[in-house]
Amino acid sequence: MSQEEVGKSIQALHAEIDQLSSTDVAVKEKLLALIHDVETQLENPQDQENRDKTAQYLPTLIEQFEIEHPKVTANLSRLLNTLSSIGI
């Protein structure tokens, strides 16, 4: 697993965000914030505070979106697994 795979997961999330209805503003904002946190972690892998924040936030998002947004949930799960495999 590599940062390239993380990039692919982020691209997939952006595609899913684009597919969400305009009424899902809160969902979009949460996902964009998560993407920003992941990108920040990739740029600064030694930032333990951001790593901990992302590690706690990602599983919570997966639970929140599991029923209403299964594609988003699948992409988030893939991202979580990829980050875990590269030590983030």
C-alpha positions in Angstrom: 0.0 0.0 0.0 1.3 3.4 -0.8 0.5 7.1 -0.9 -0.5 6.6 -4.5 -3.4 4.4 -3.2 -4.3 7.0 -0.7 -4.5 9.5 -3.6 -6.8 7.2 -5.5 -9.0 6.8 -2.5 -9.1 10.6 -2.1 -10.0 11.0 -5.8 -12.8 8.4 -5.4 -14.1 10.4 -2.4 -14.1 13.6 -4.4 -16.1 11.8 -7.1 -18.6 10.6 -4.5 -18.9 14.1 -3.0 -19.7 15.4 -6.5 -22.5 12.8 -6.7 -24.1 13.8 -3.4 -27.3 15.9 -3.6 -27.1 19.6 -2.9 -29.0 19.0 0.3 -26.2 17.0 1.8 -24.1 20.0 2.6 -23.1 18.8 6.0 -22.0 15.5 4.6 -19.9 17.2 1.9 -18.3 19.5 4.5 -17.4 16.6 6.8 -15.8 14.7 3.9 -13.9 17.7 2.6 -12.6 18.3 6.1 -11.5 14.7 6.3 -9.7 14.9 3.0 -7.9 18.0 4.1 -6.8 16.2 7.3 -5.5 13.2 5.4 -3.7 15.4 2.9 -2.1 17.3 5.8 -1.1 14.1 7.4 0.6 12.9 4.2 2.5 16.2 3.9 3.5 16.1 7.6 3.7 12.4 8.6 5.3 13.3 12.0 2.3 15.4 13.1 1.0 13.1 15.8 -1.9 15.4 16.8 -3.3 15.4 13.3 -2.7 11.6 13.0 -4.7 11.0 16.2 -7.5 13.3 15.1 -7.8 11.6 11.7 -7.6 8.1 13.3 -10.5 8.9 15.6 -12.6 10.8 13.0 -12.5 8.4 10.1 -14.2 5.4 11.8 -16.9 7.8 13.2 -17.6 9.0 9.6 -17.9 5.5 8.4 -20.5 4.7 11.0 -22.5 7.9 10.2 -22.7 7.3 6.5 -23.0 3.5 6.5 -26.8 3.4 5.8 -27.4 6.6 3.7 -24.2 6.7 1.7 -22.9 3.1 1.1 -20.5 4.2 -1.7 -19.0 6.9 0.5 -18.7 4.3 3.3 -16.9 1.9 1.0 -14.4 4.6 0.0 -13.9 5.7 3.6 -13.2 2.1 4.6 -10.7 1.6 1.8 -9.0 4.8 2.8 -8.9 3.8 6.5 -7.3 0.4 5.5 -4.8 2.1 3.2 -3.8 4.6 5.8 -3.4 1.9 8.4 -1.2 -0.2 6.2 1.2 2.7 5.6 1.3 3.5 9.2 -0.9 6.6 9.3 
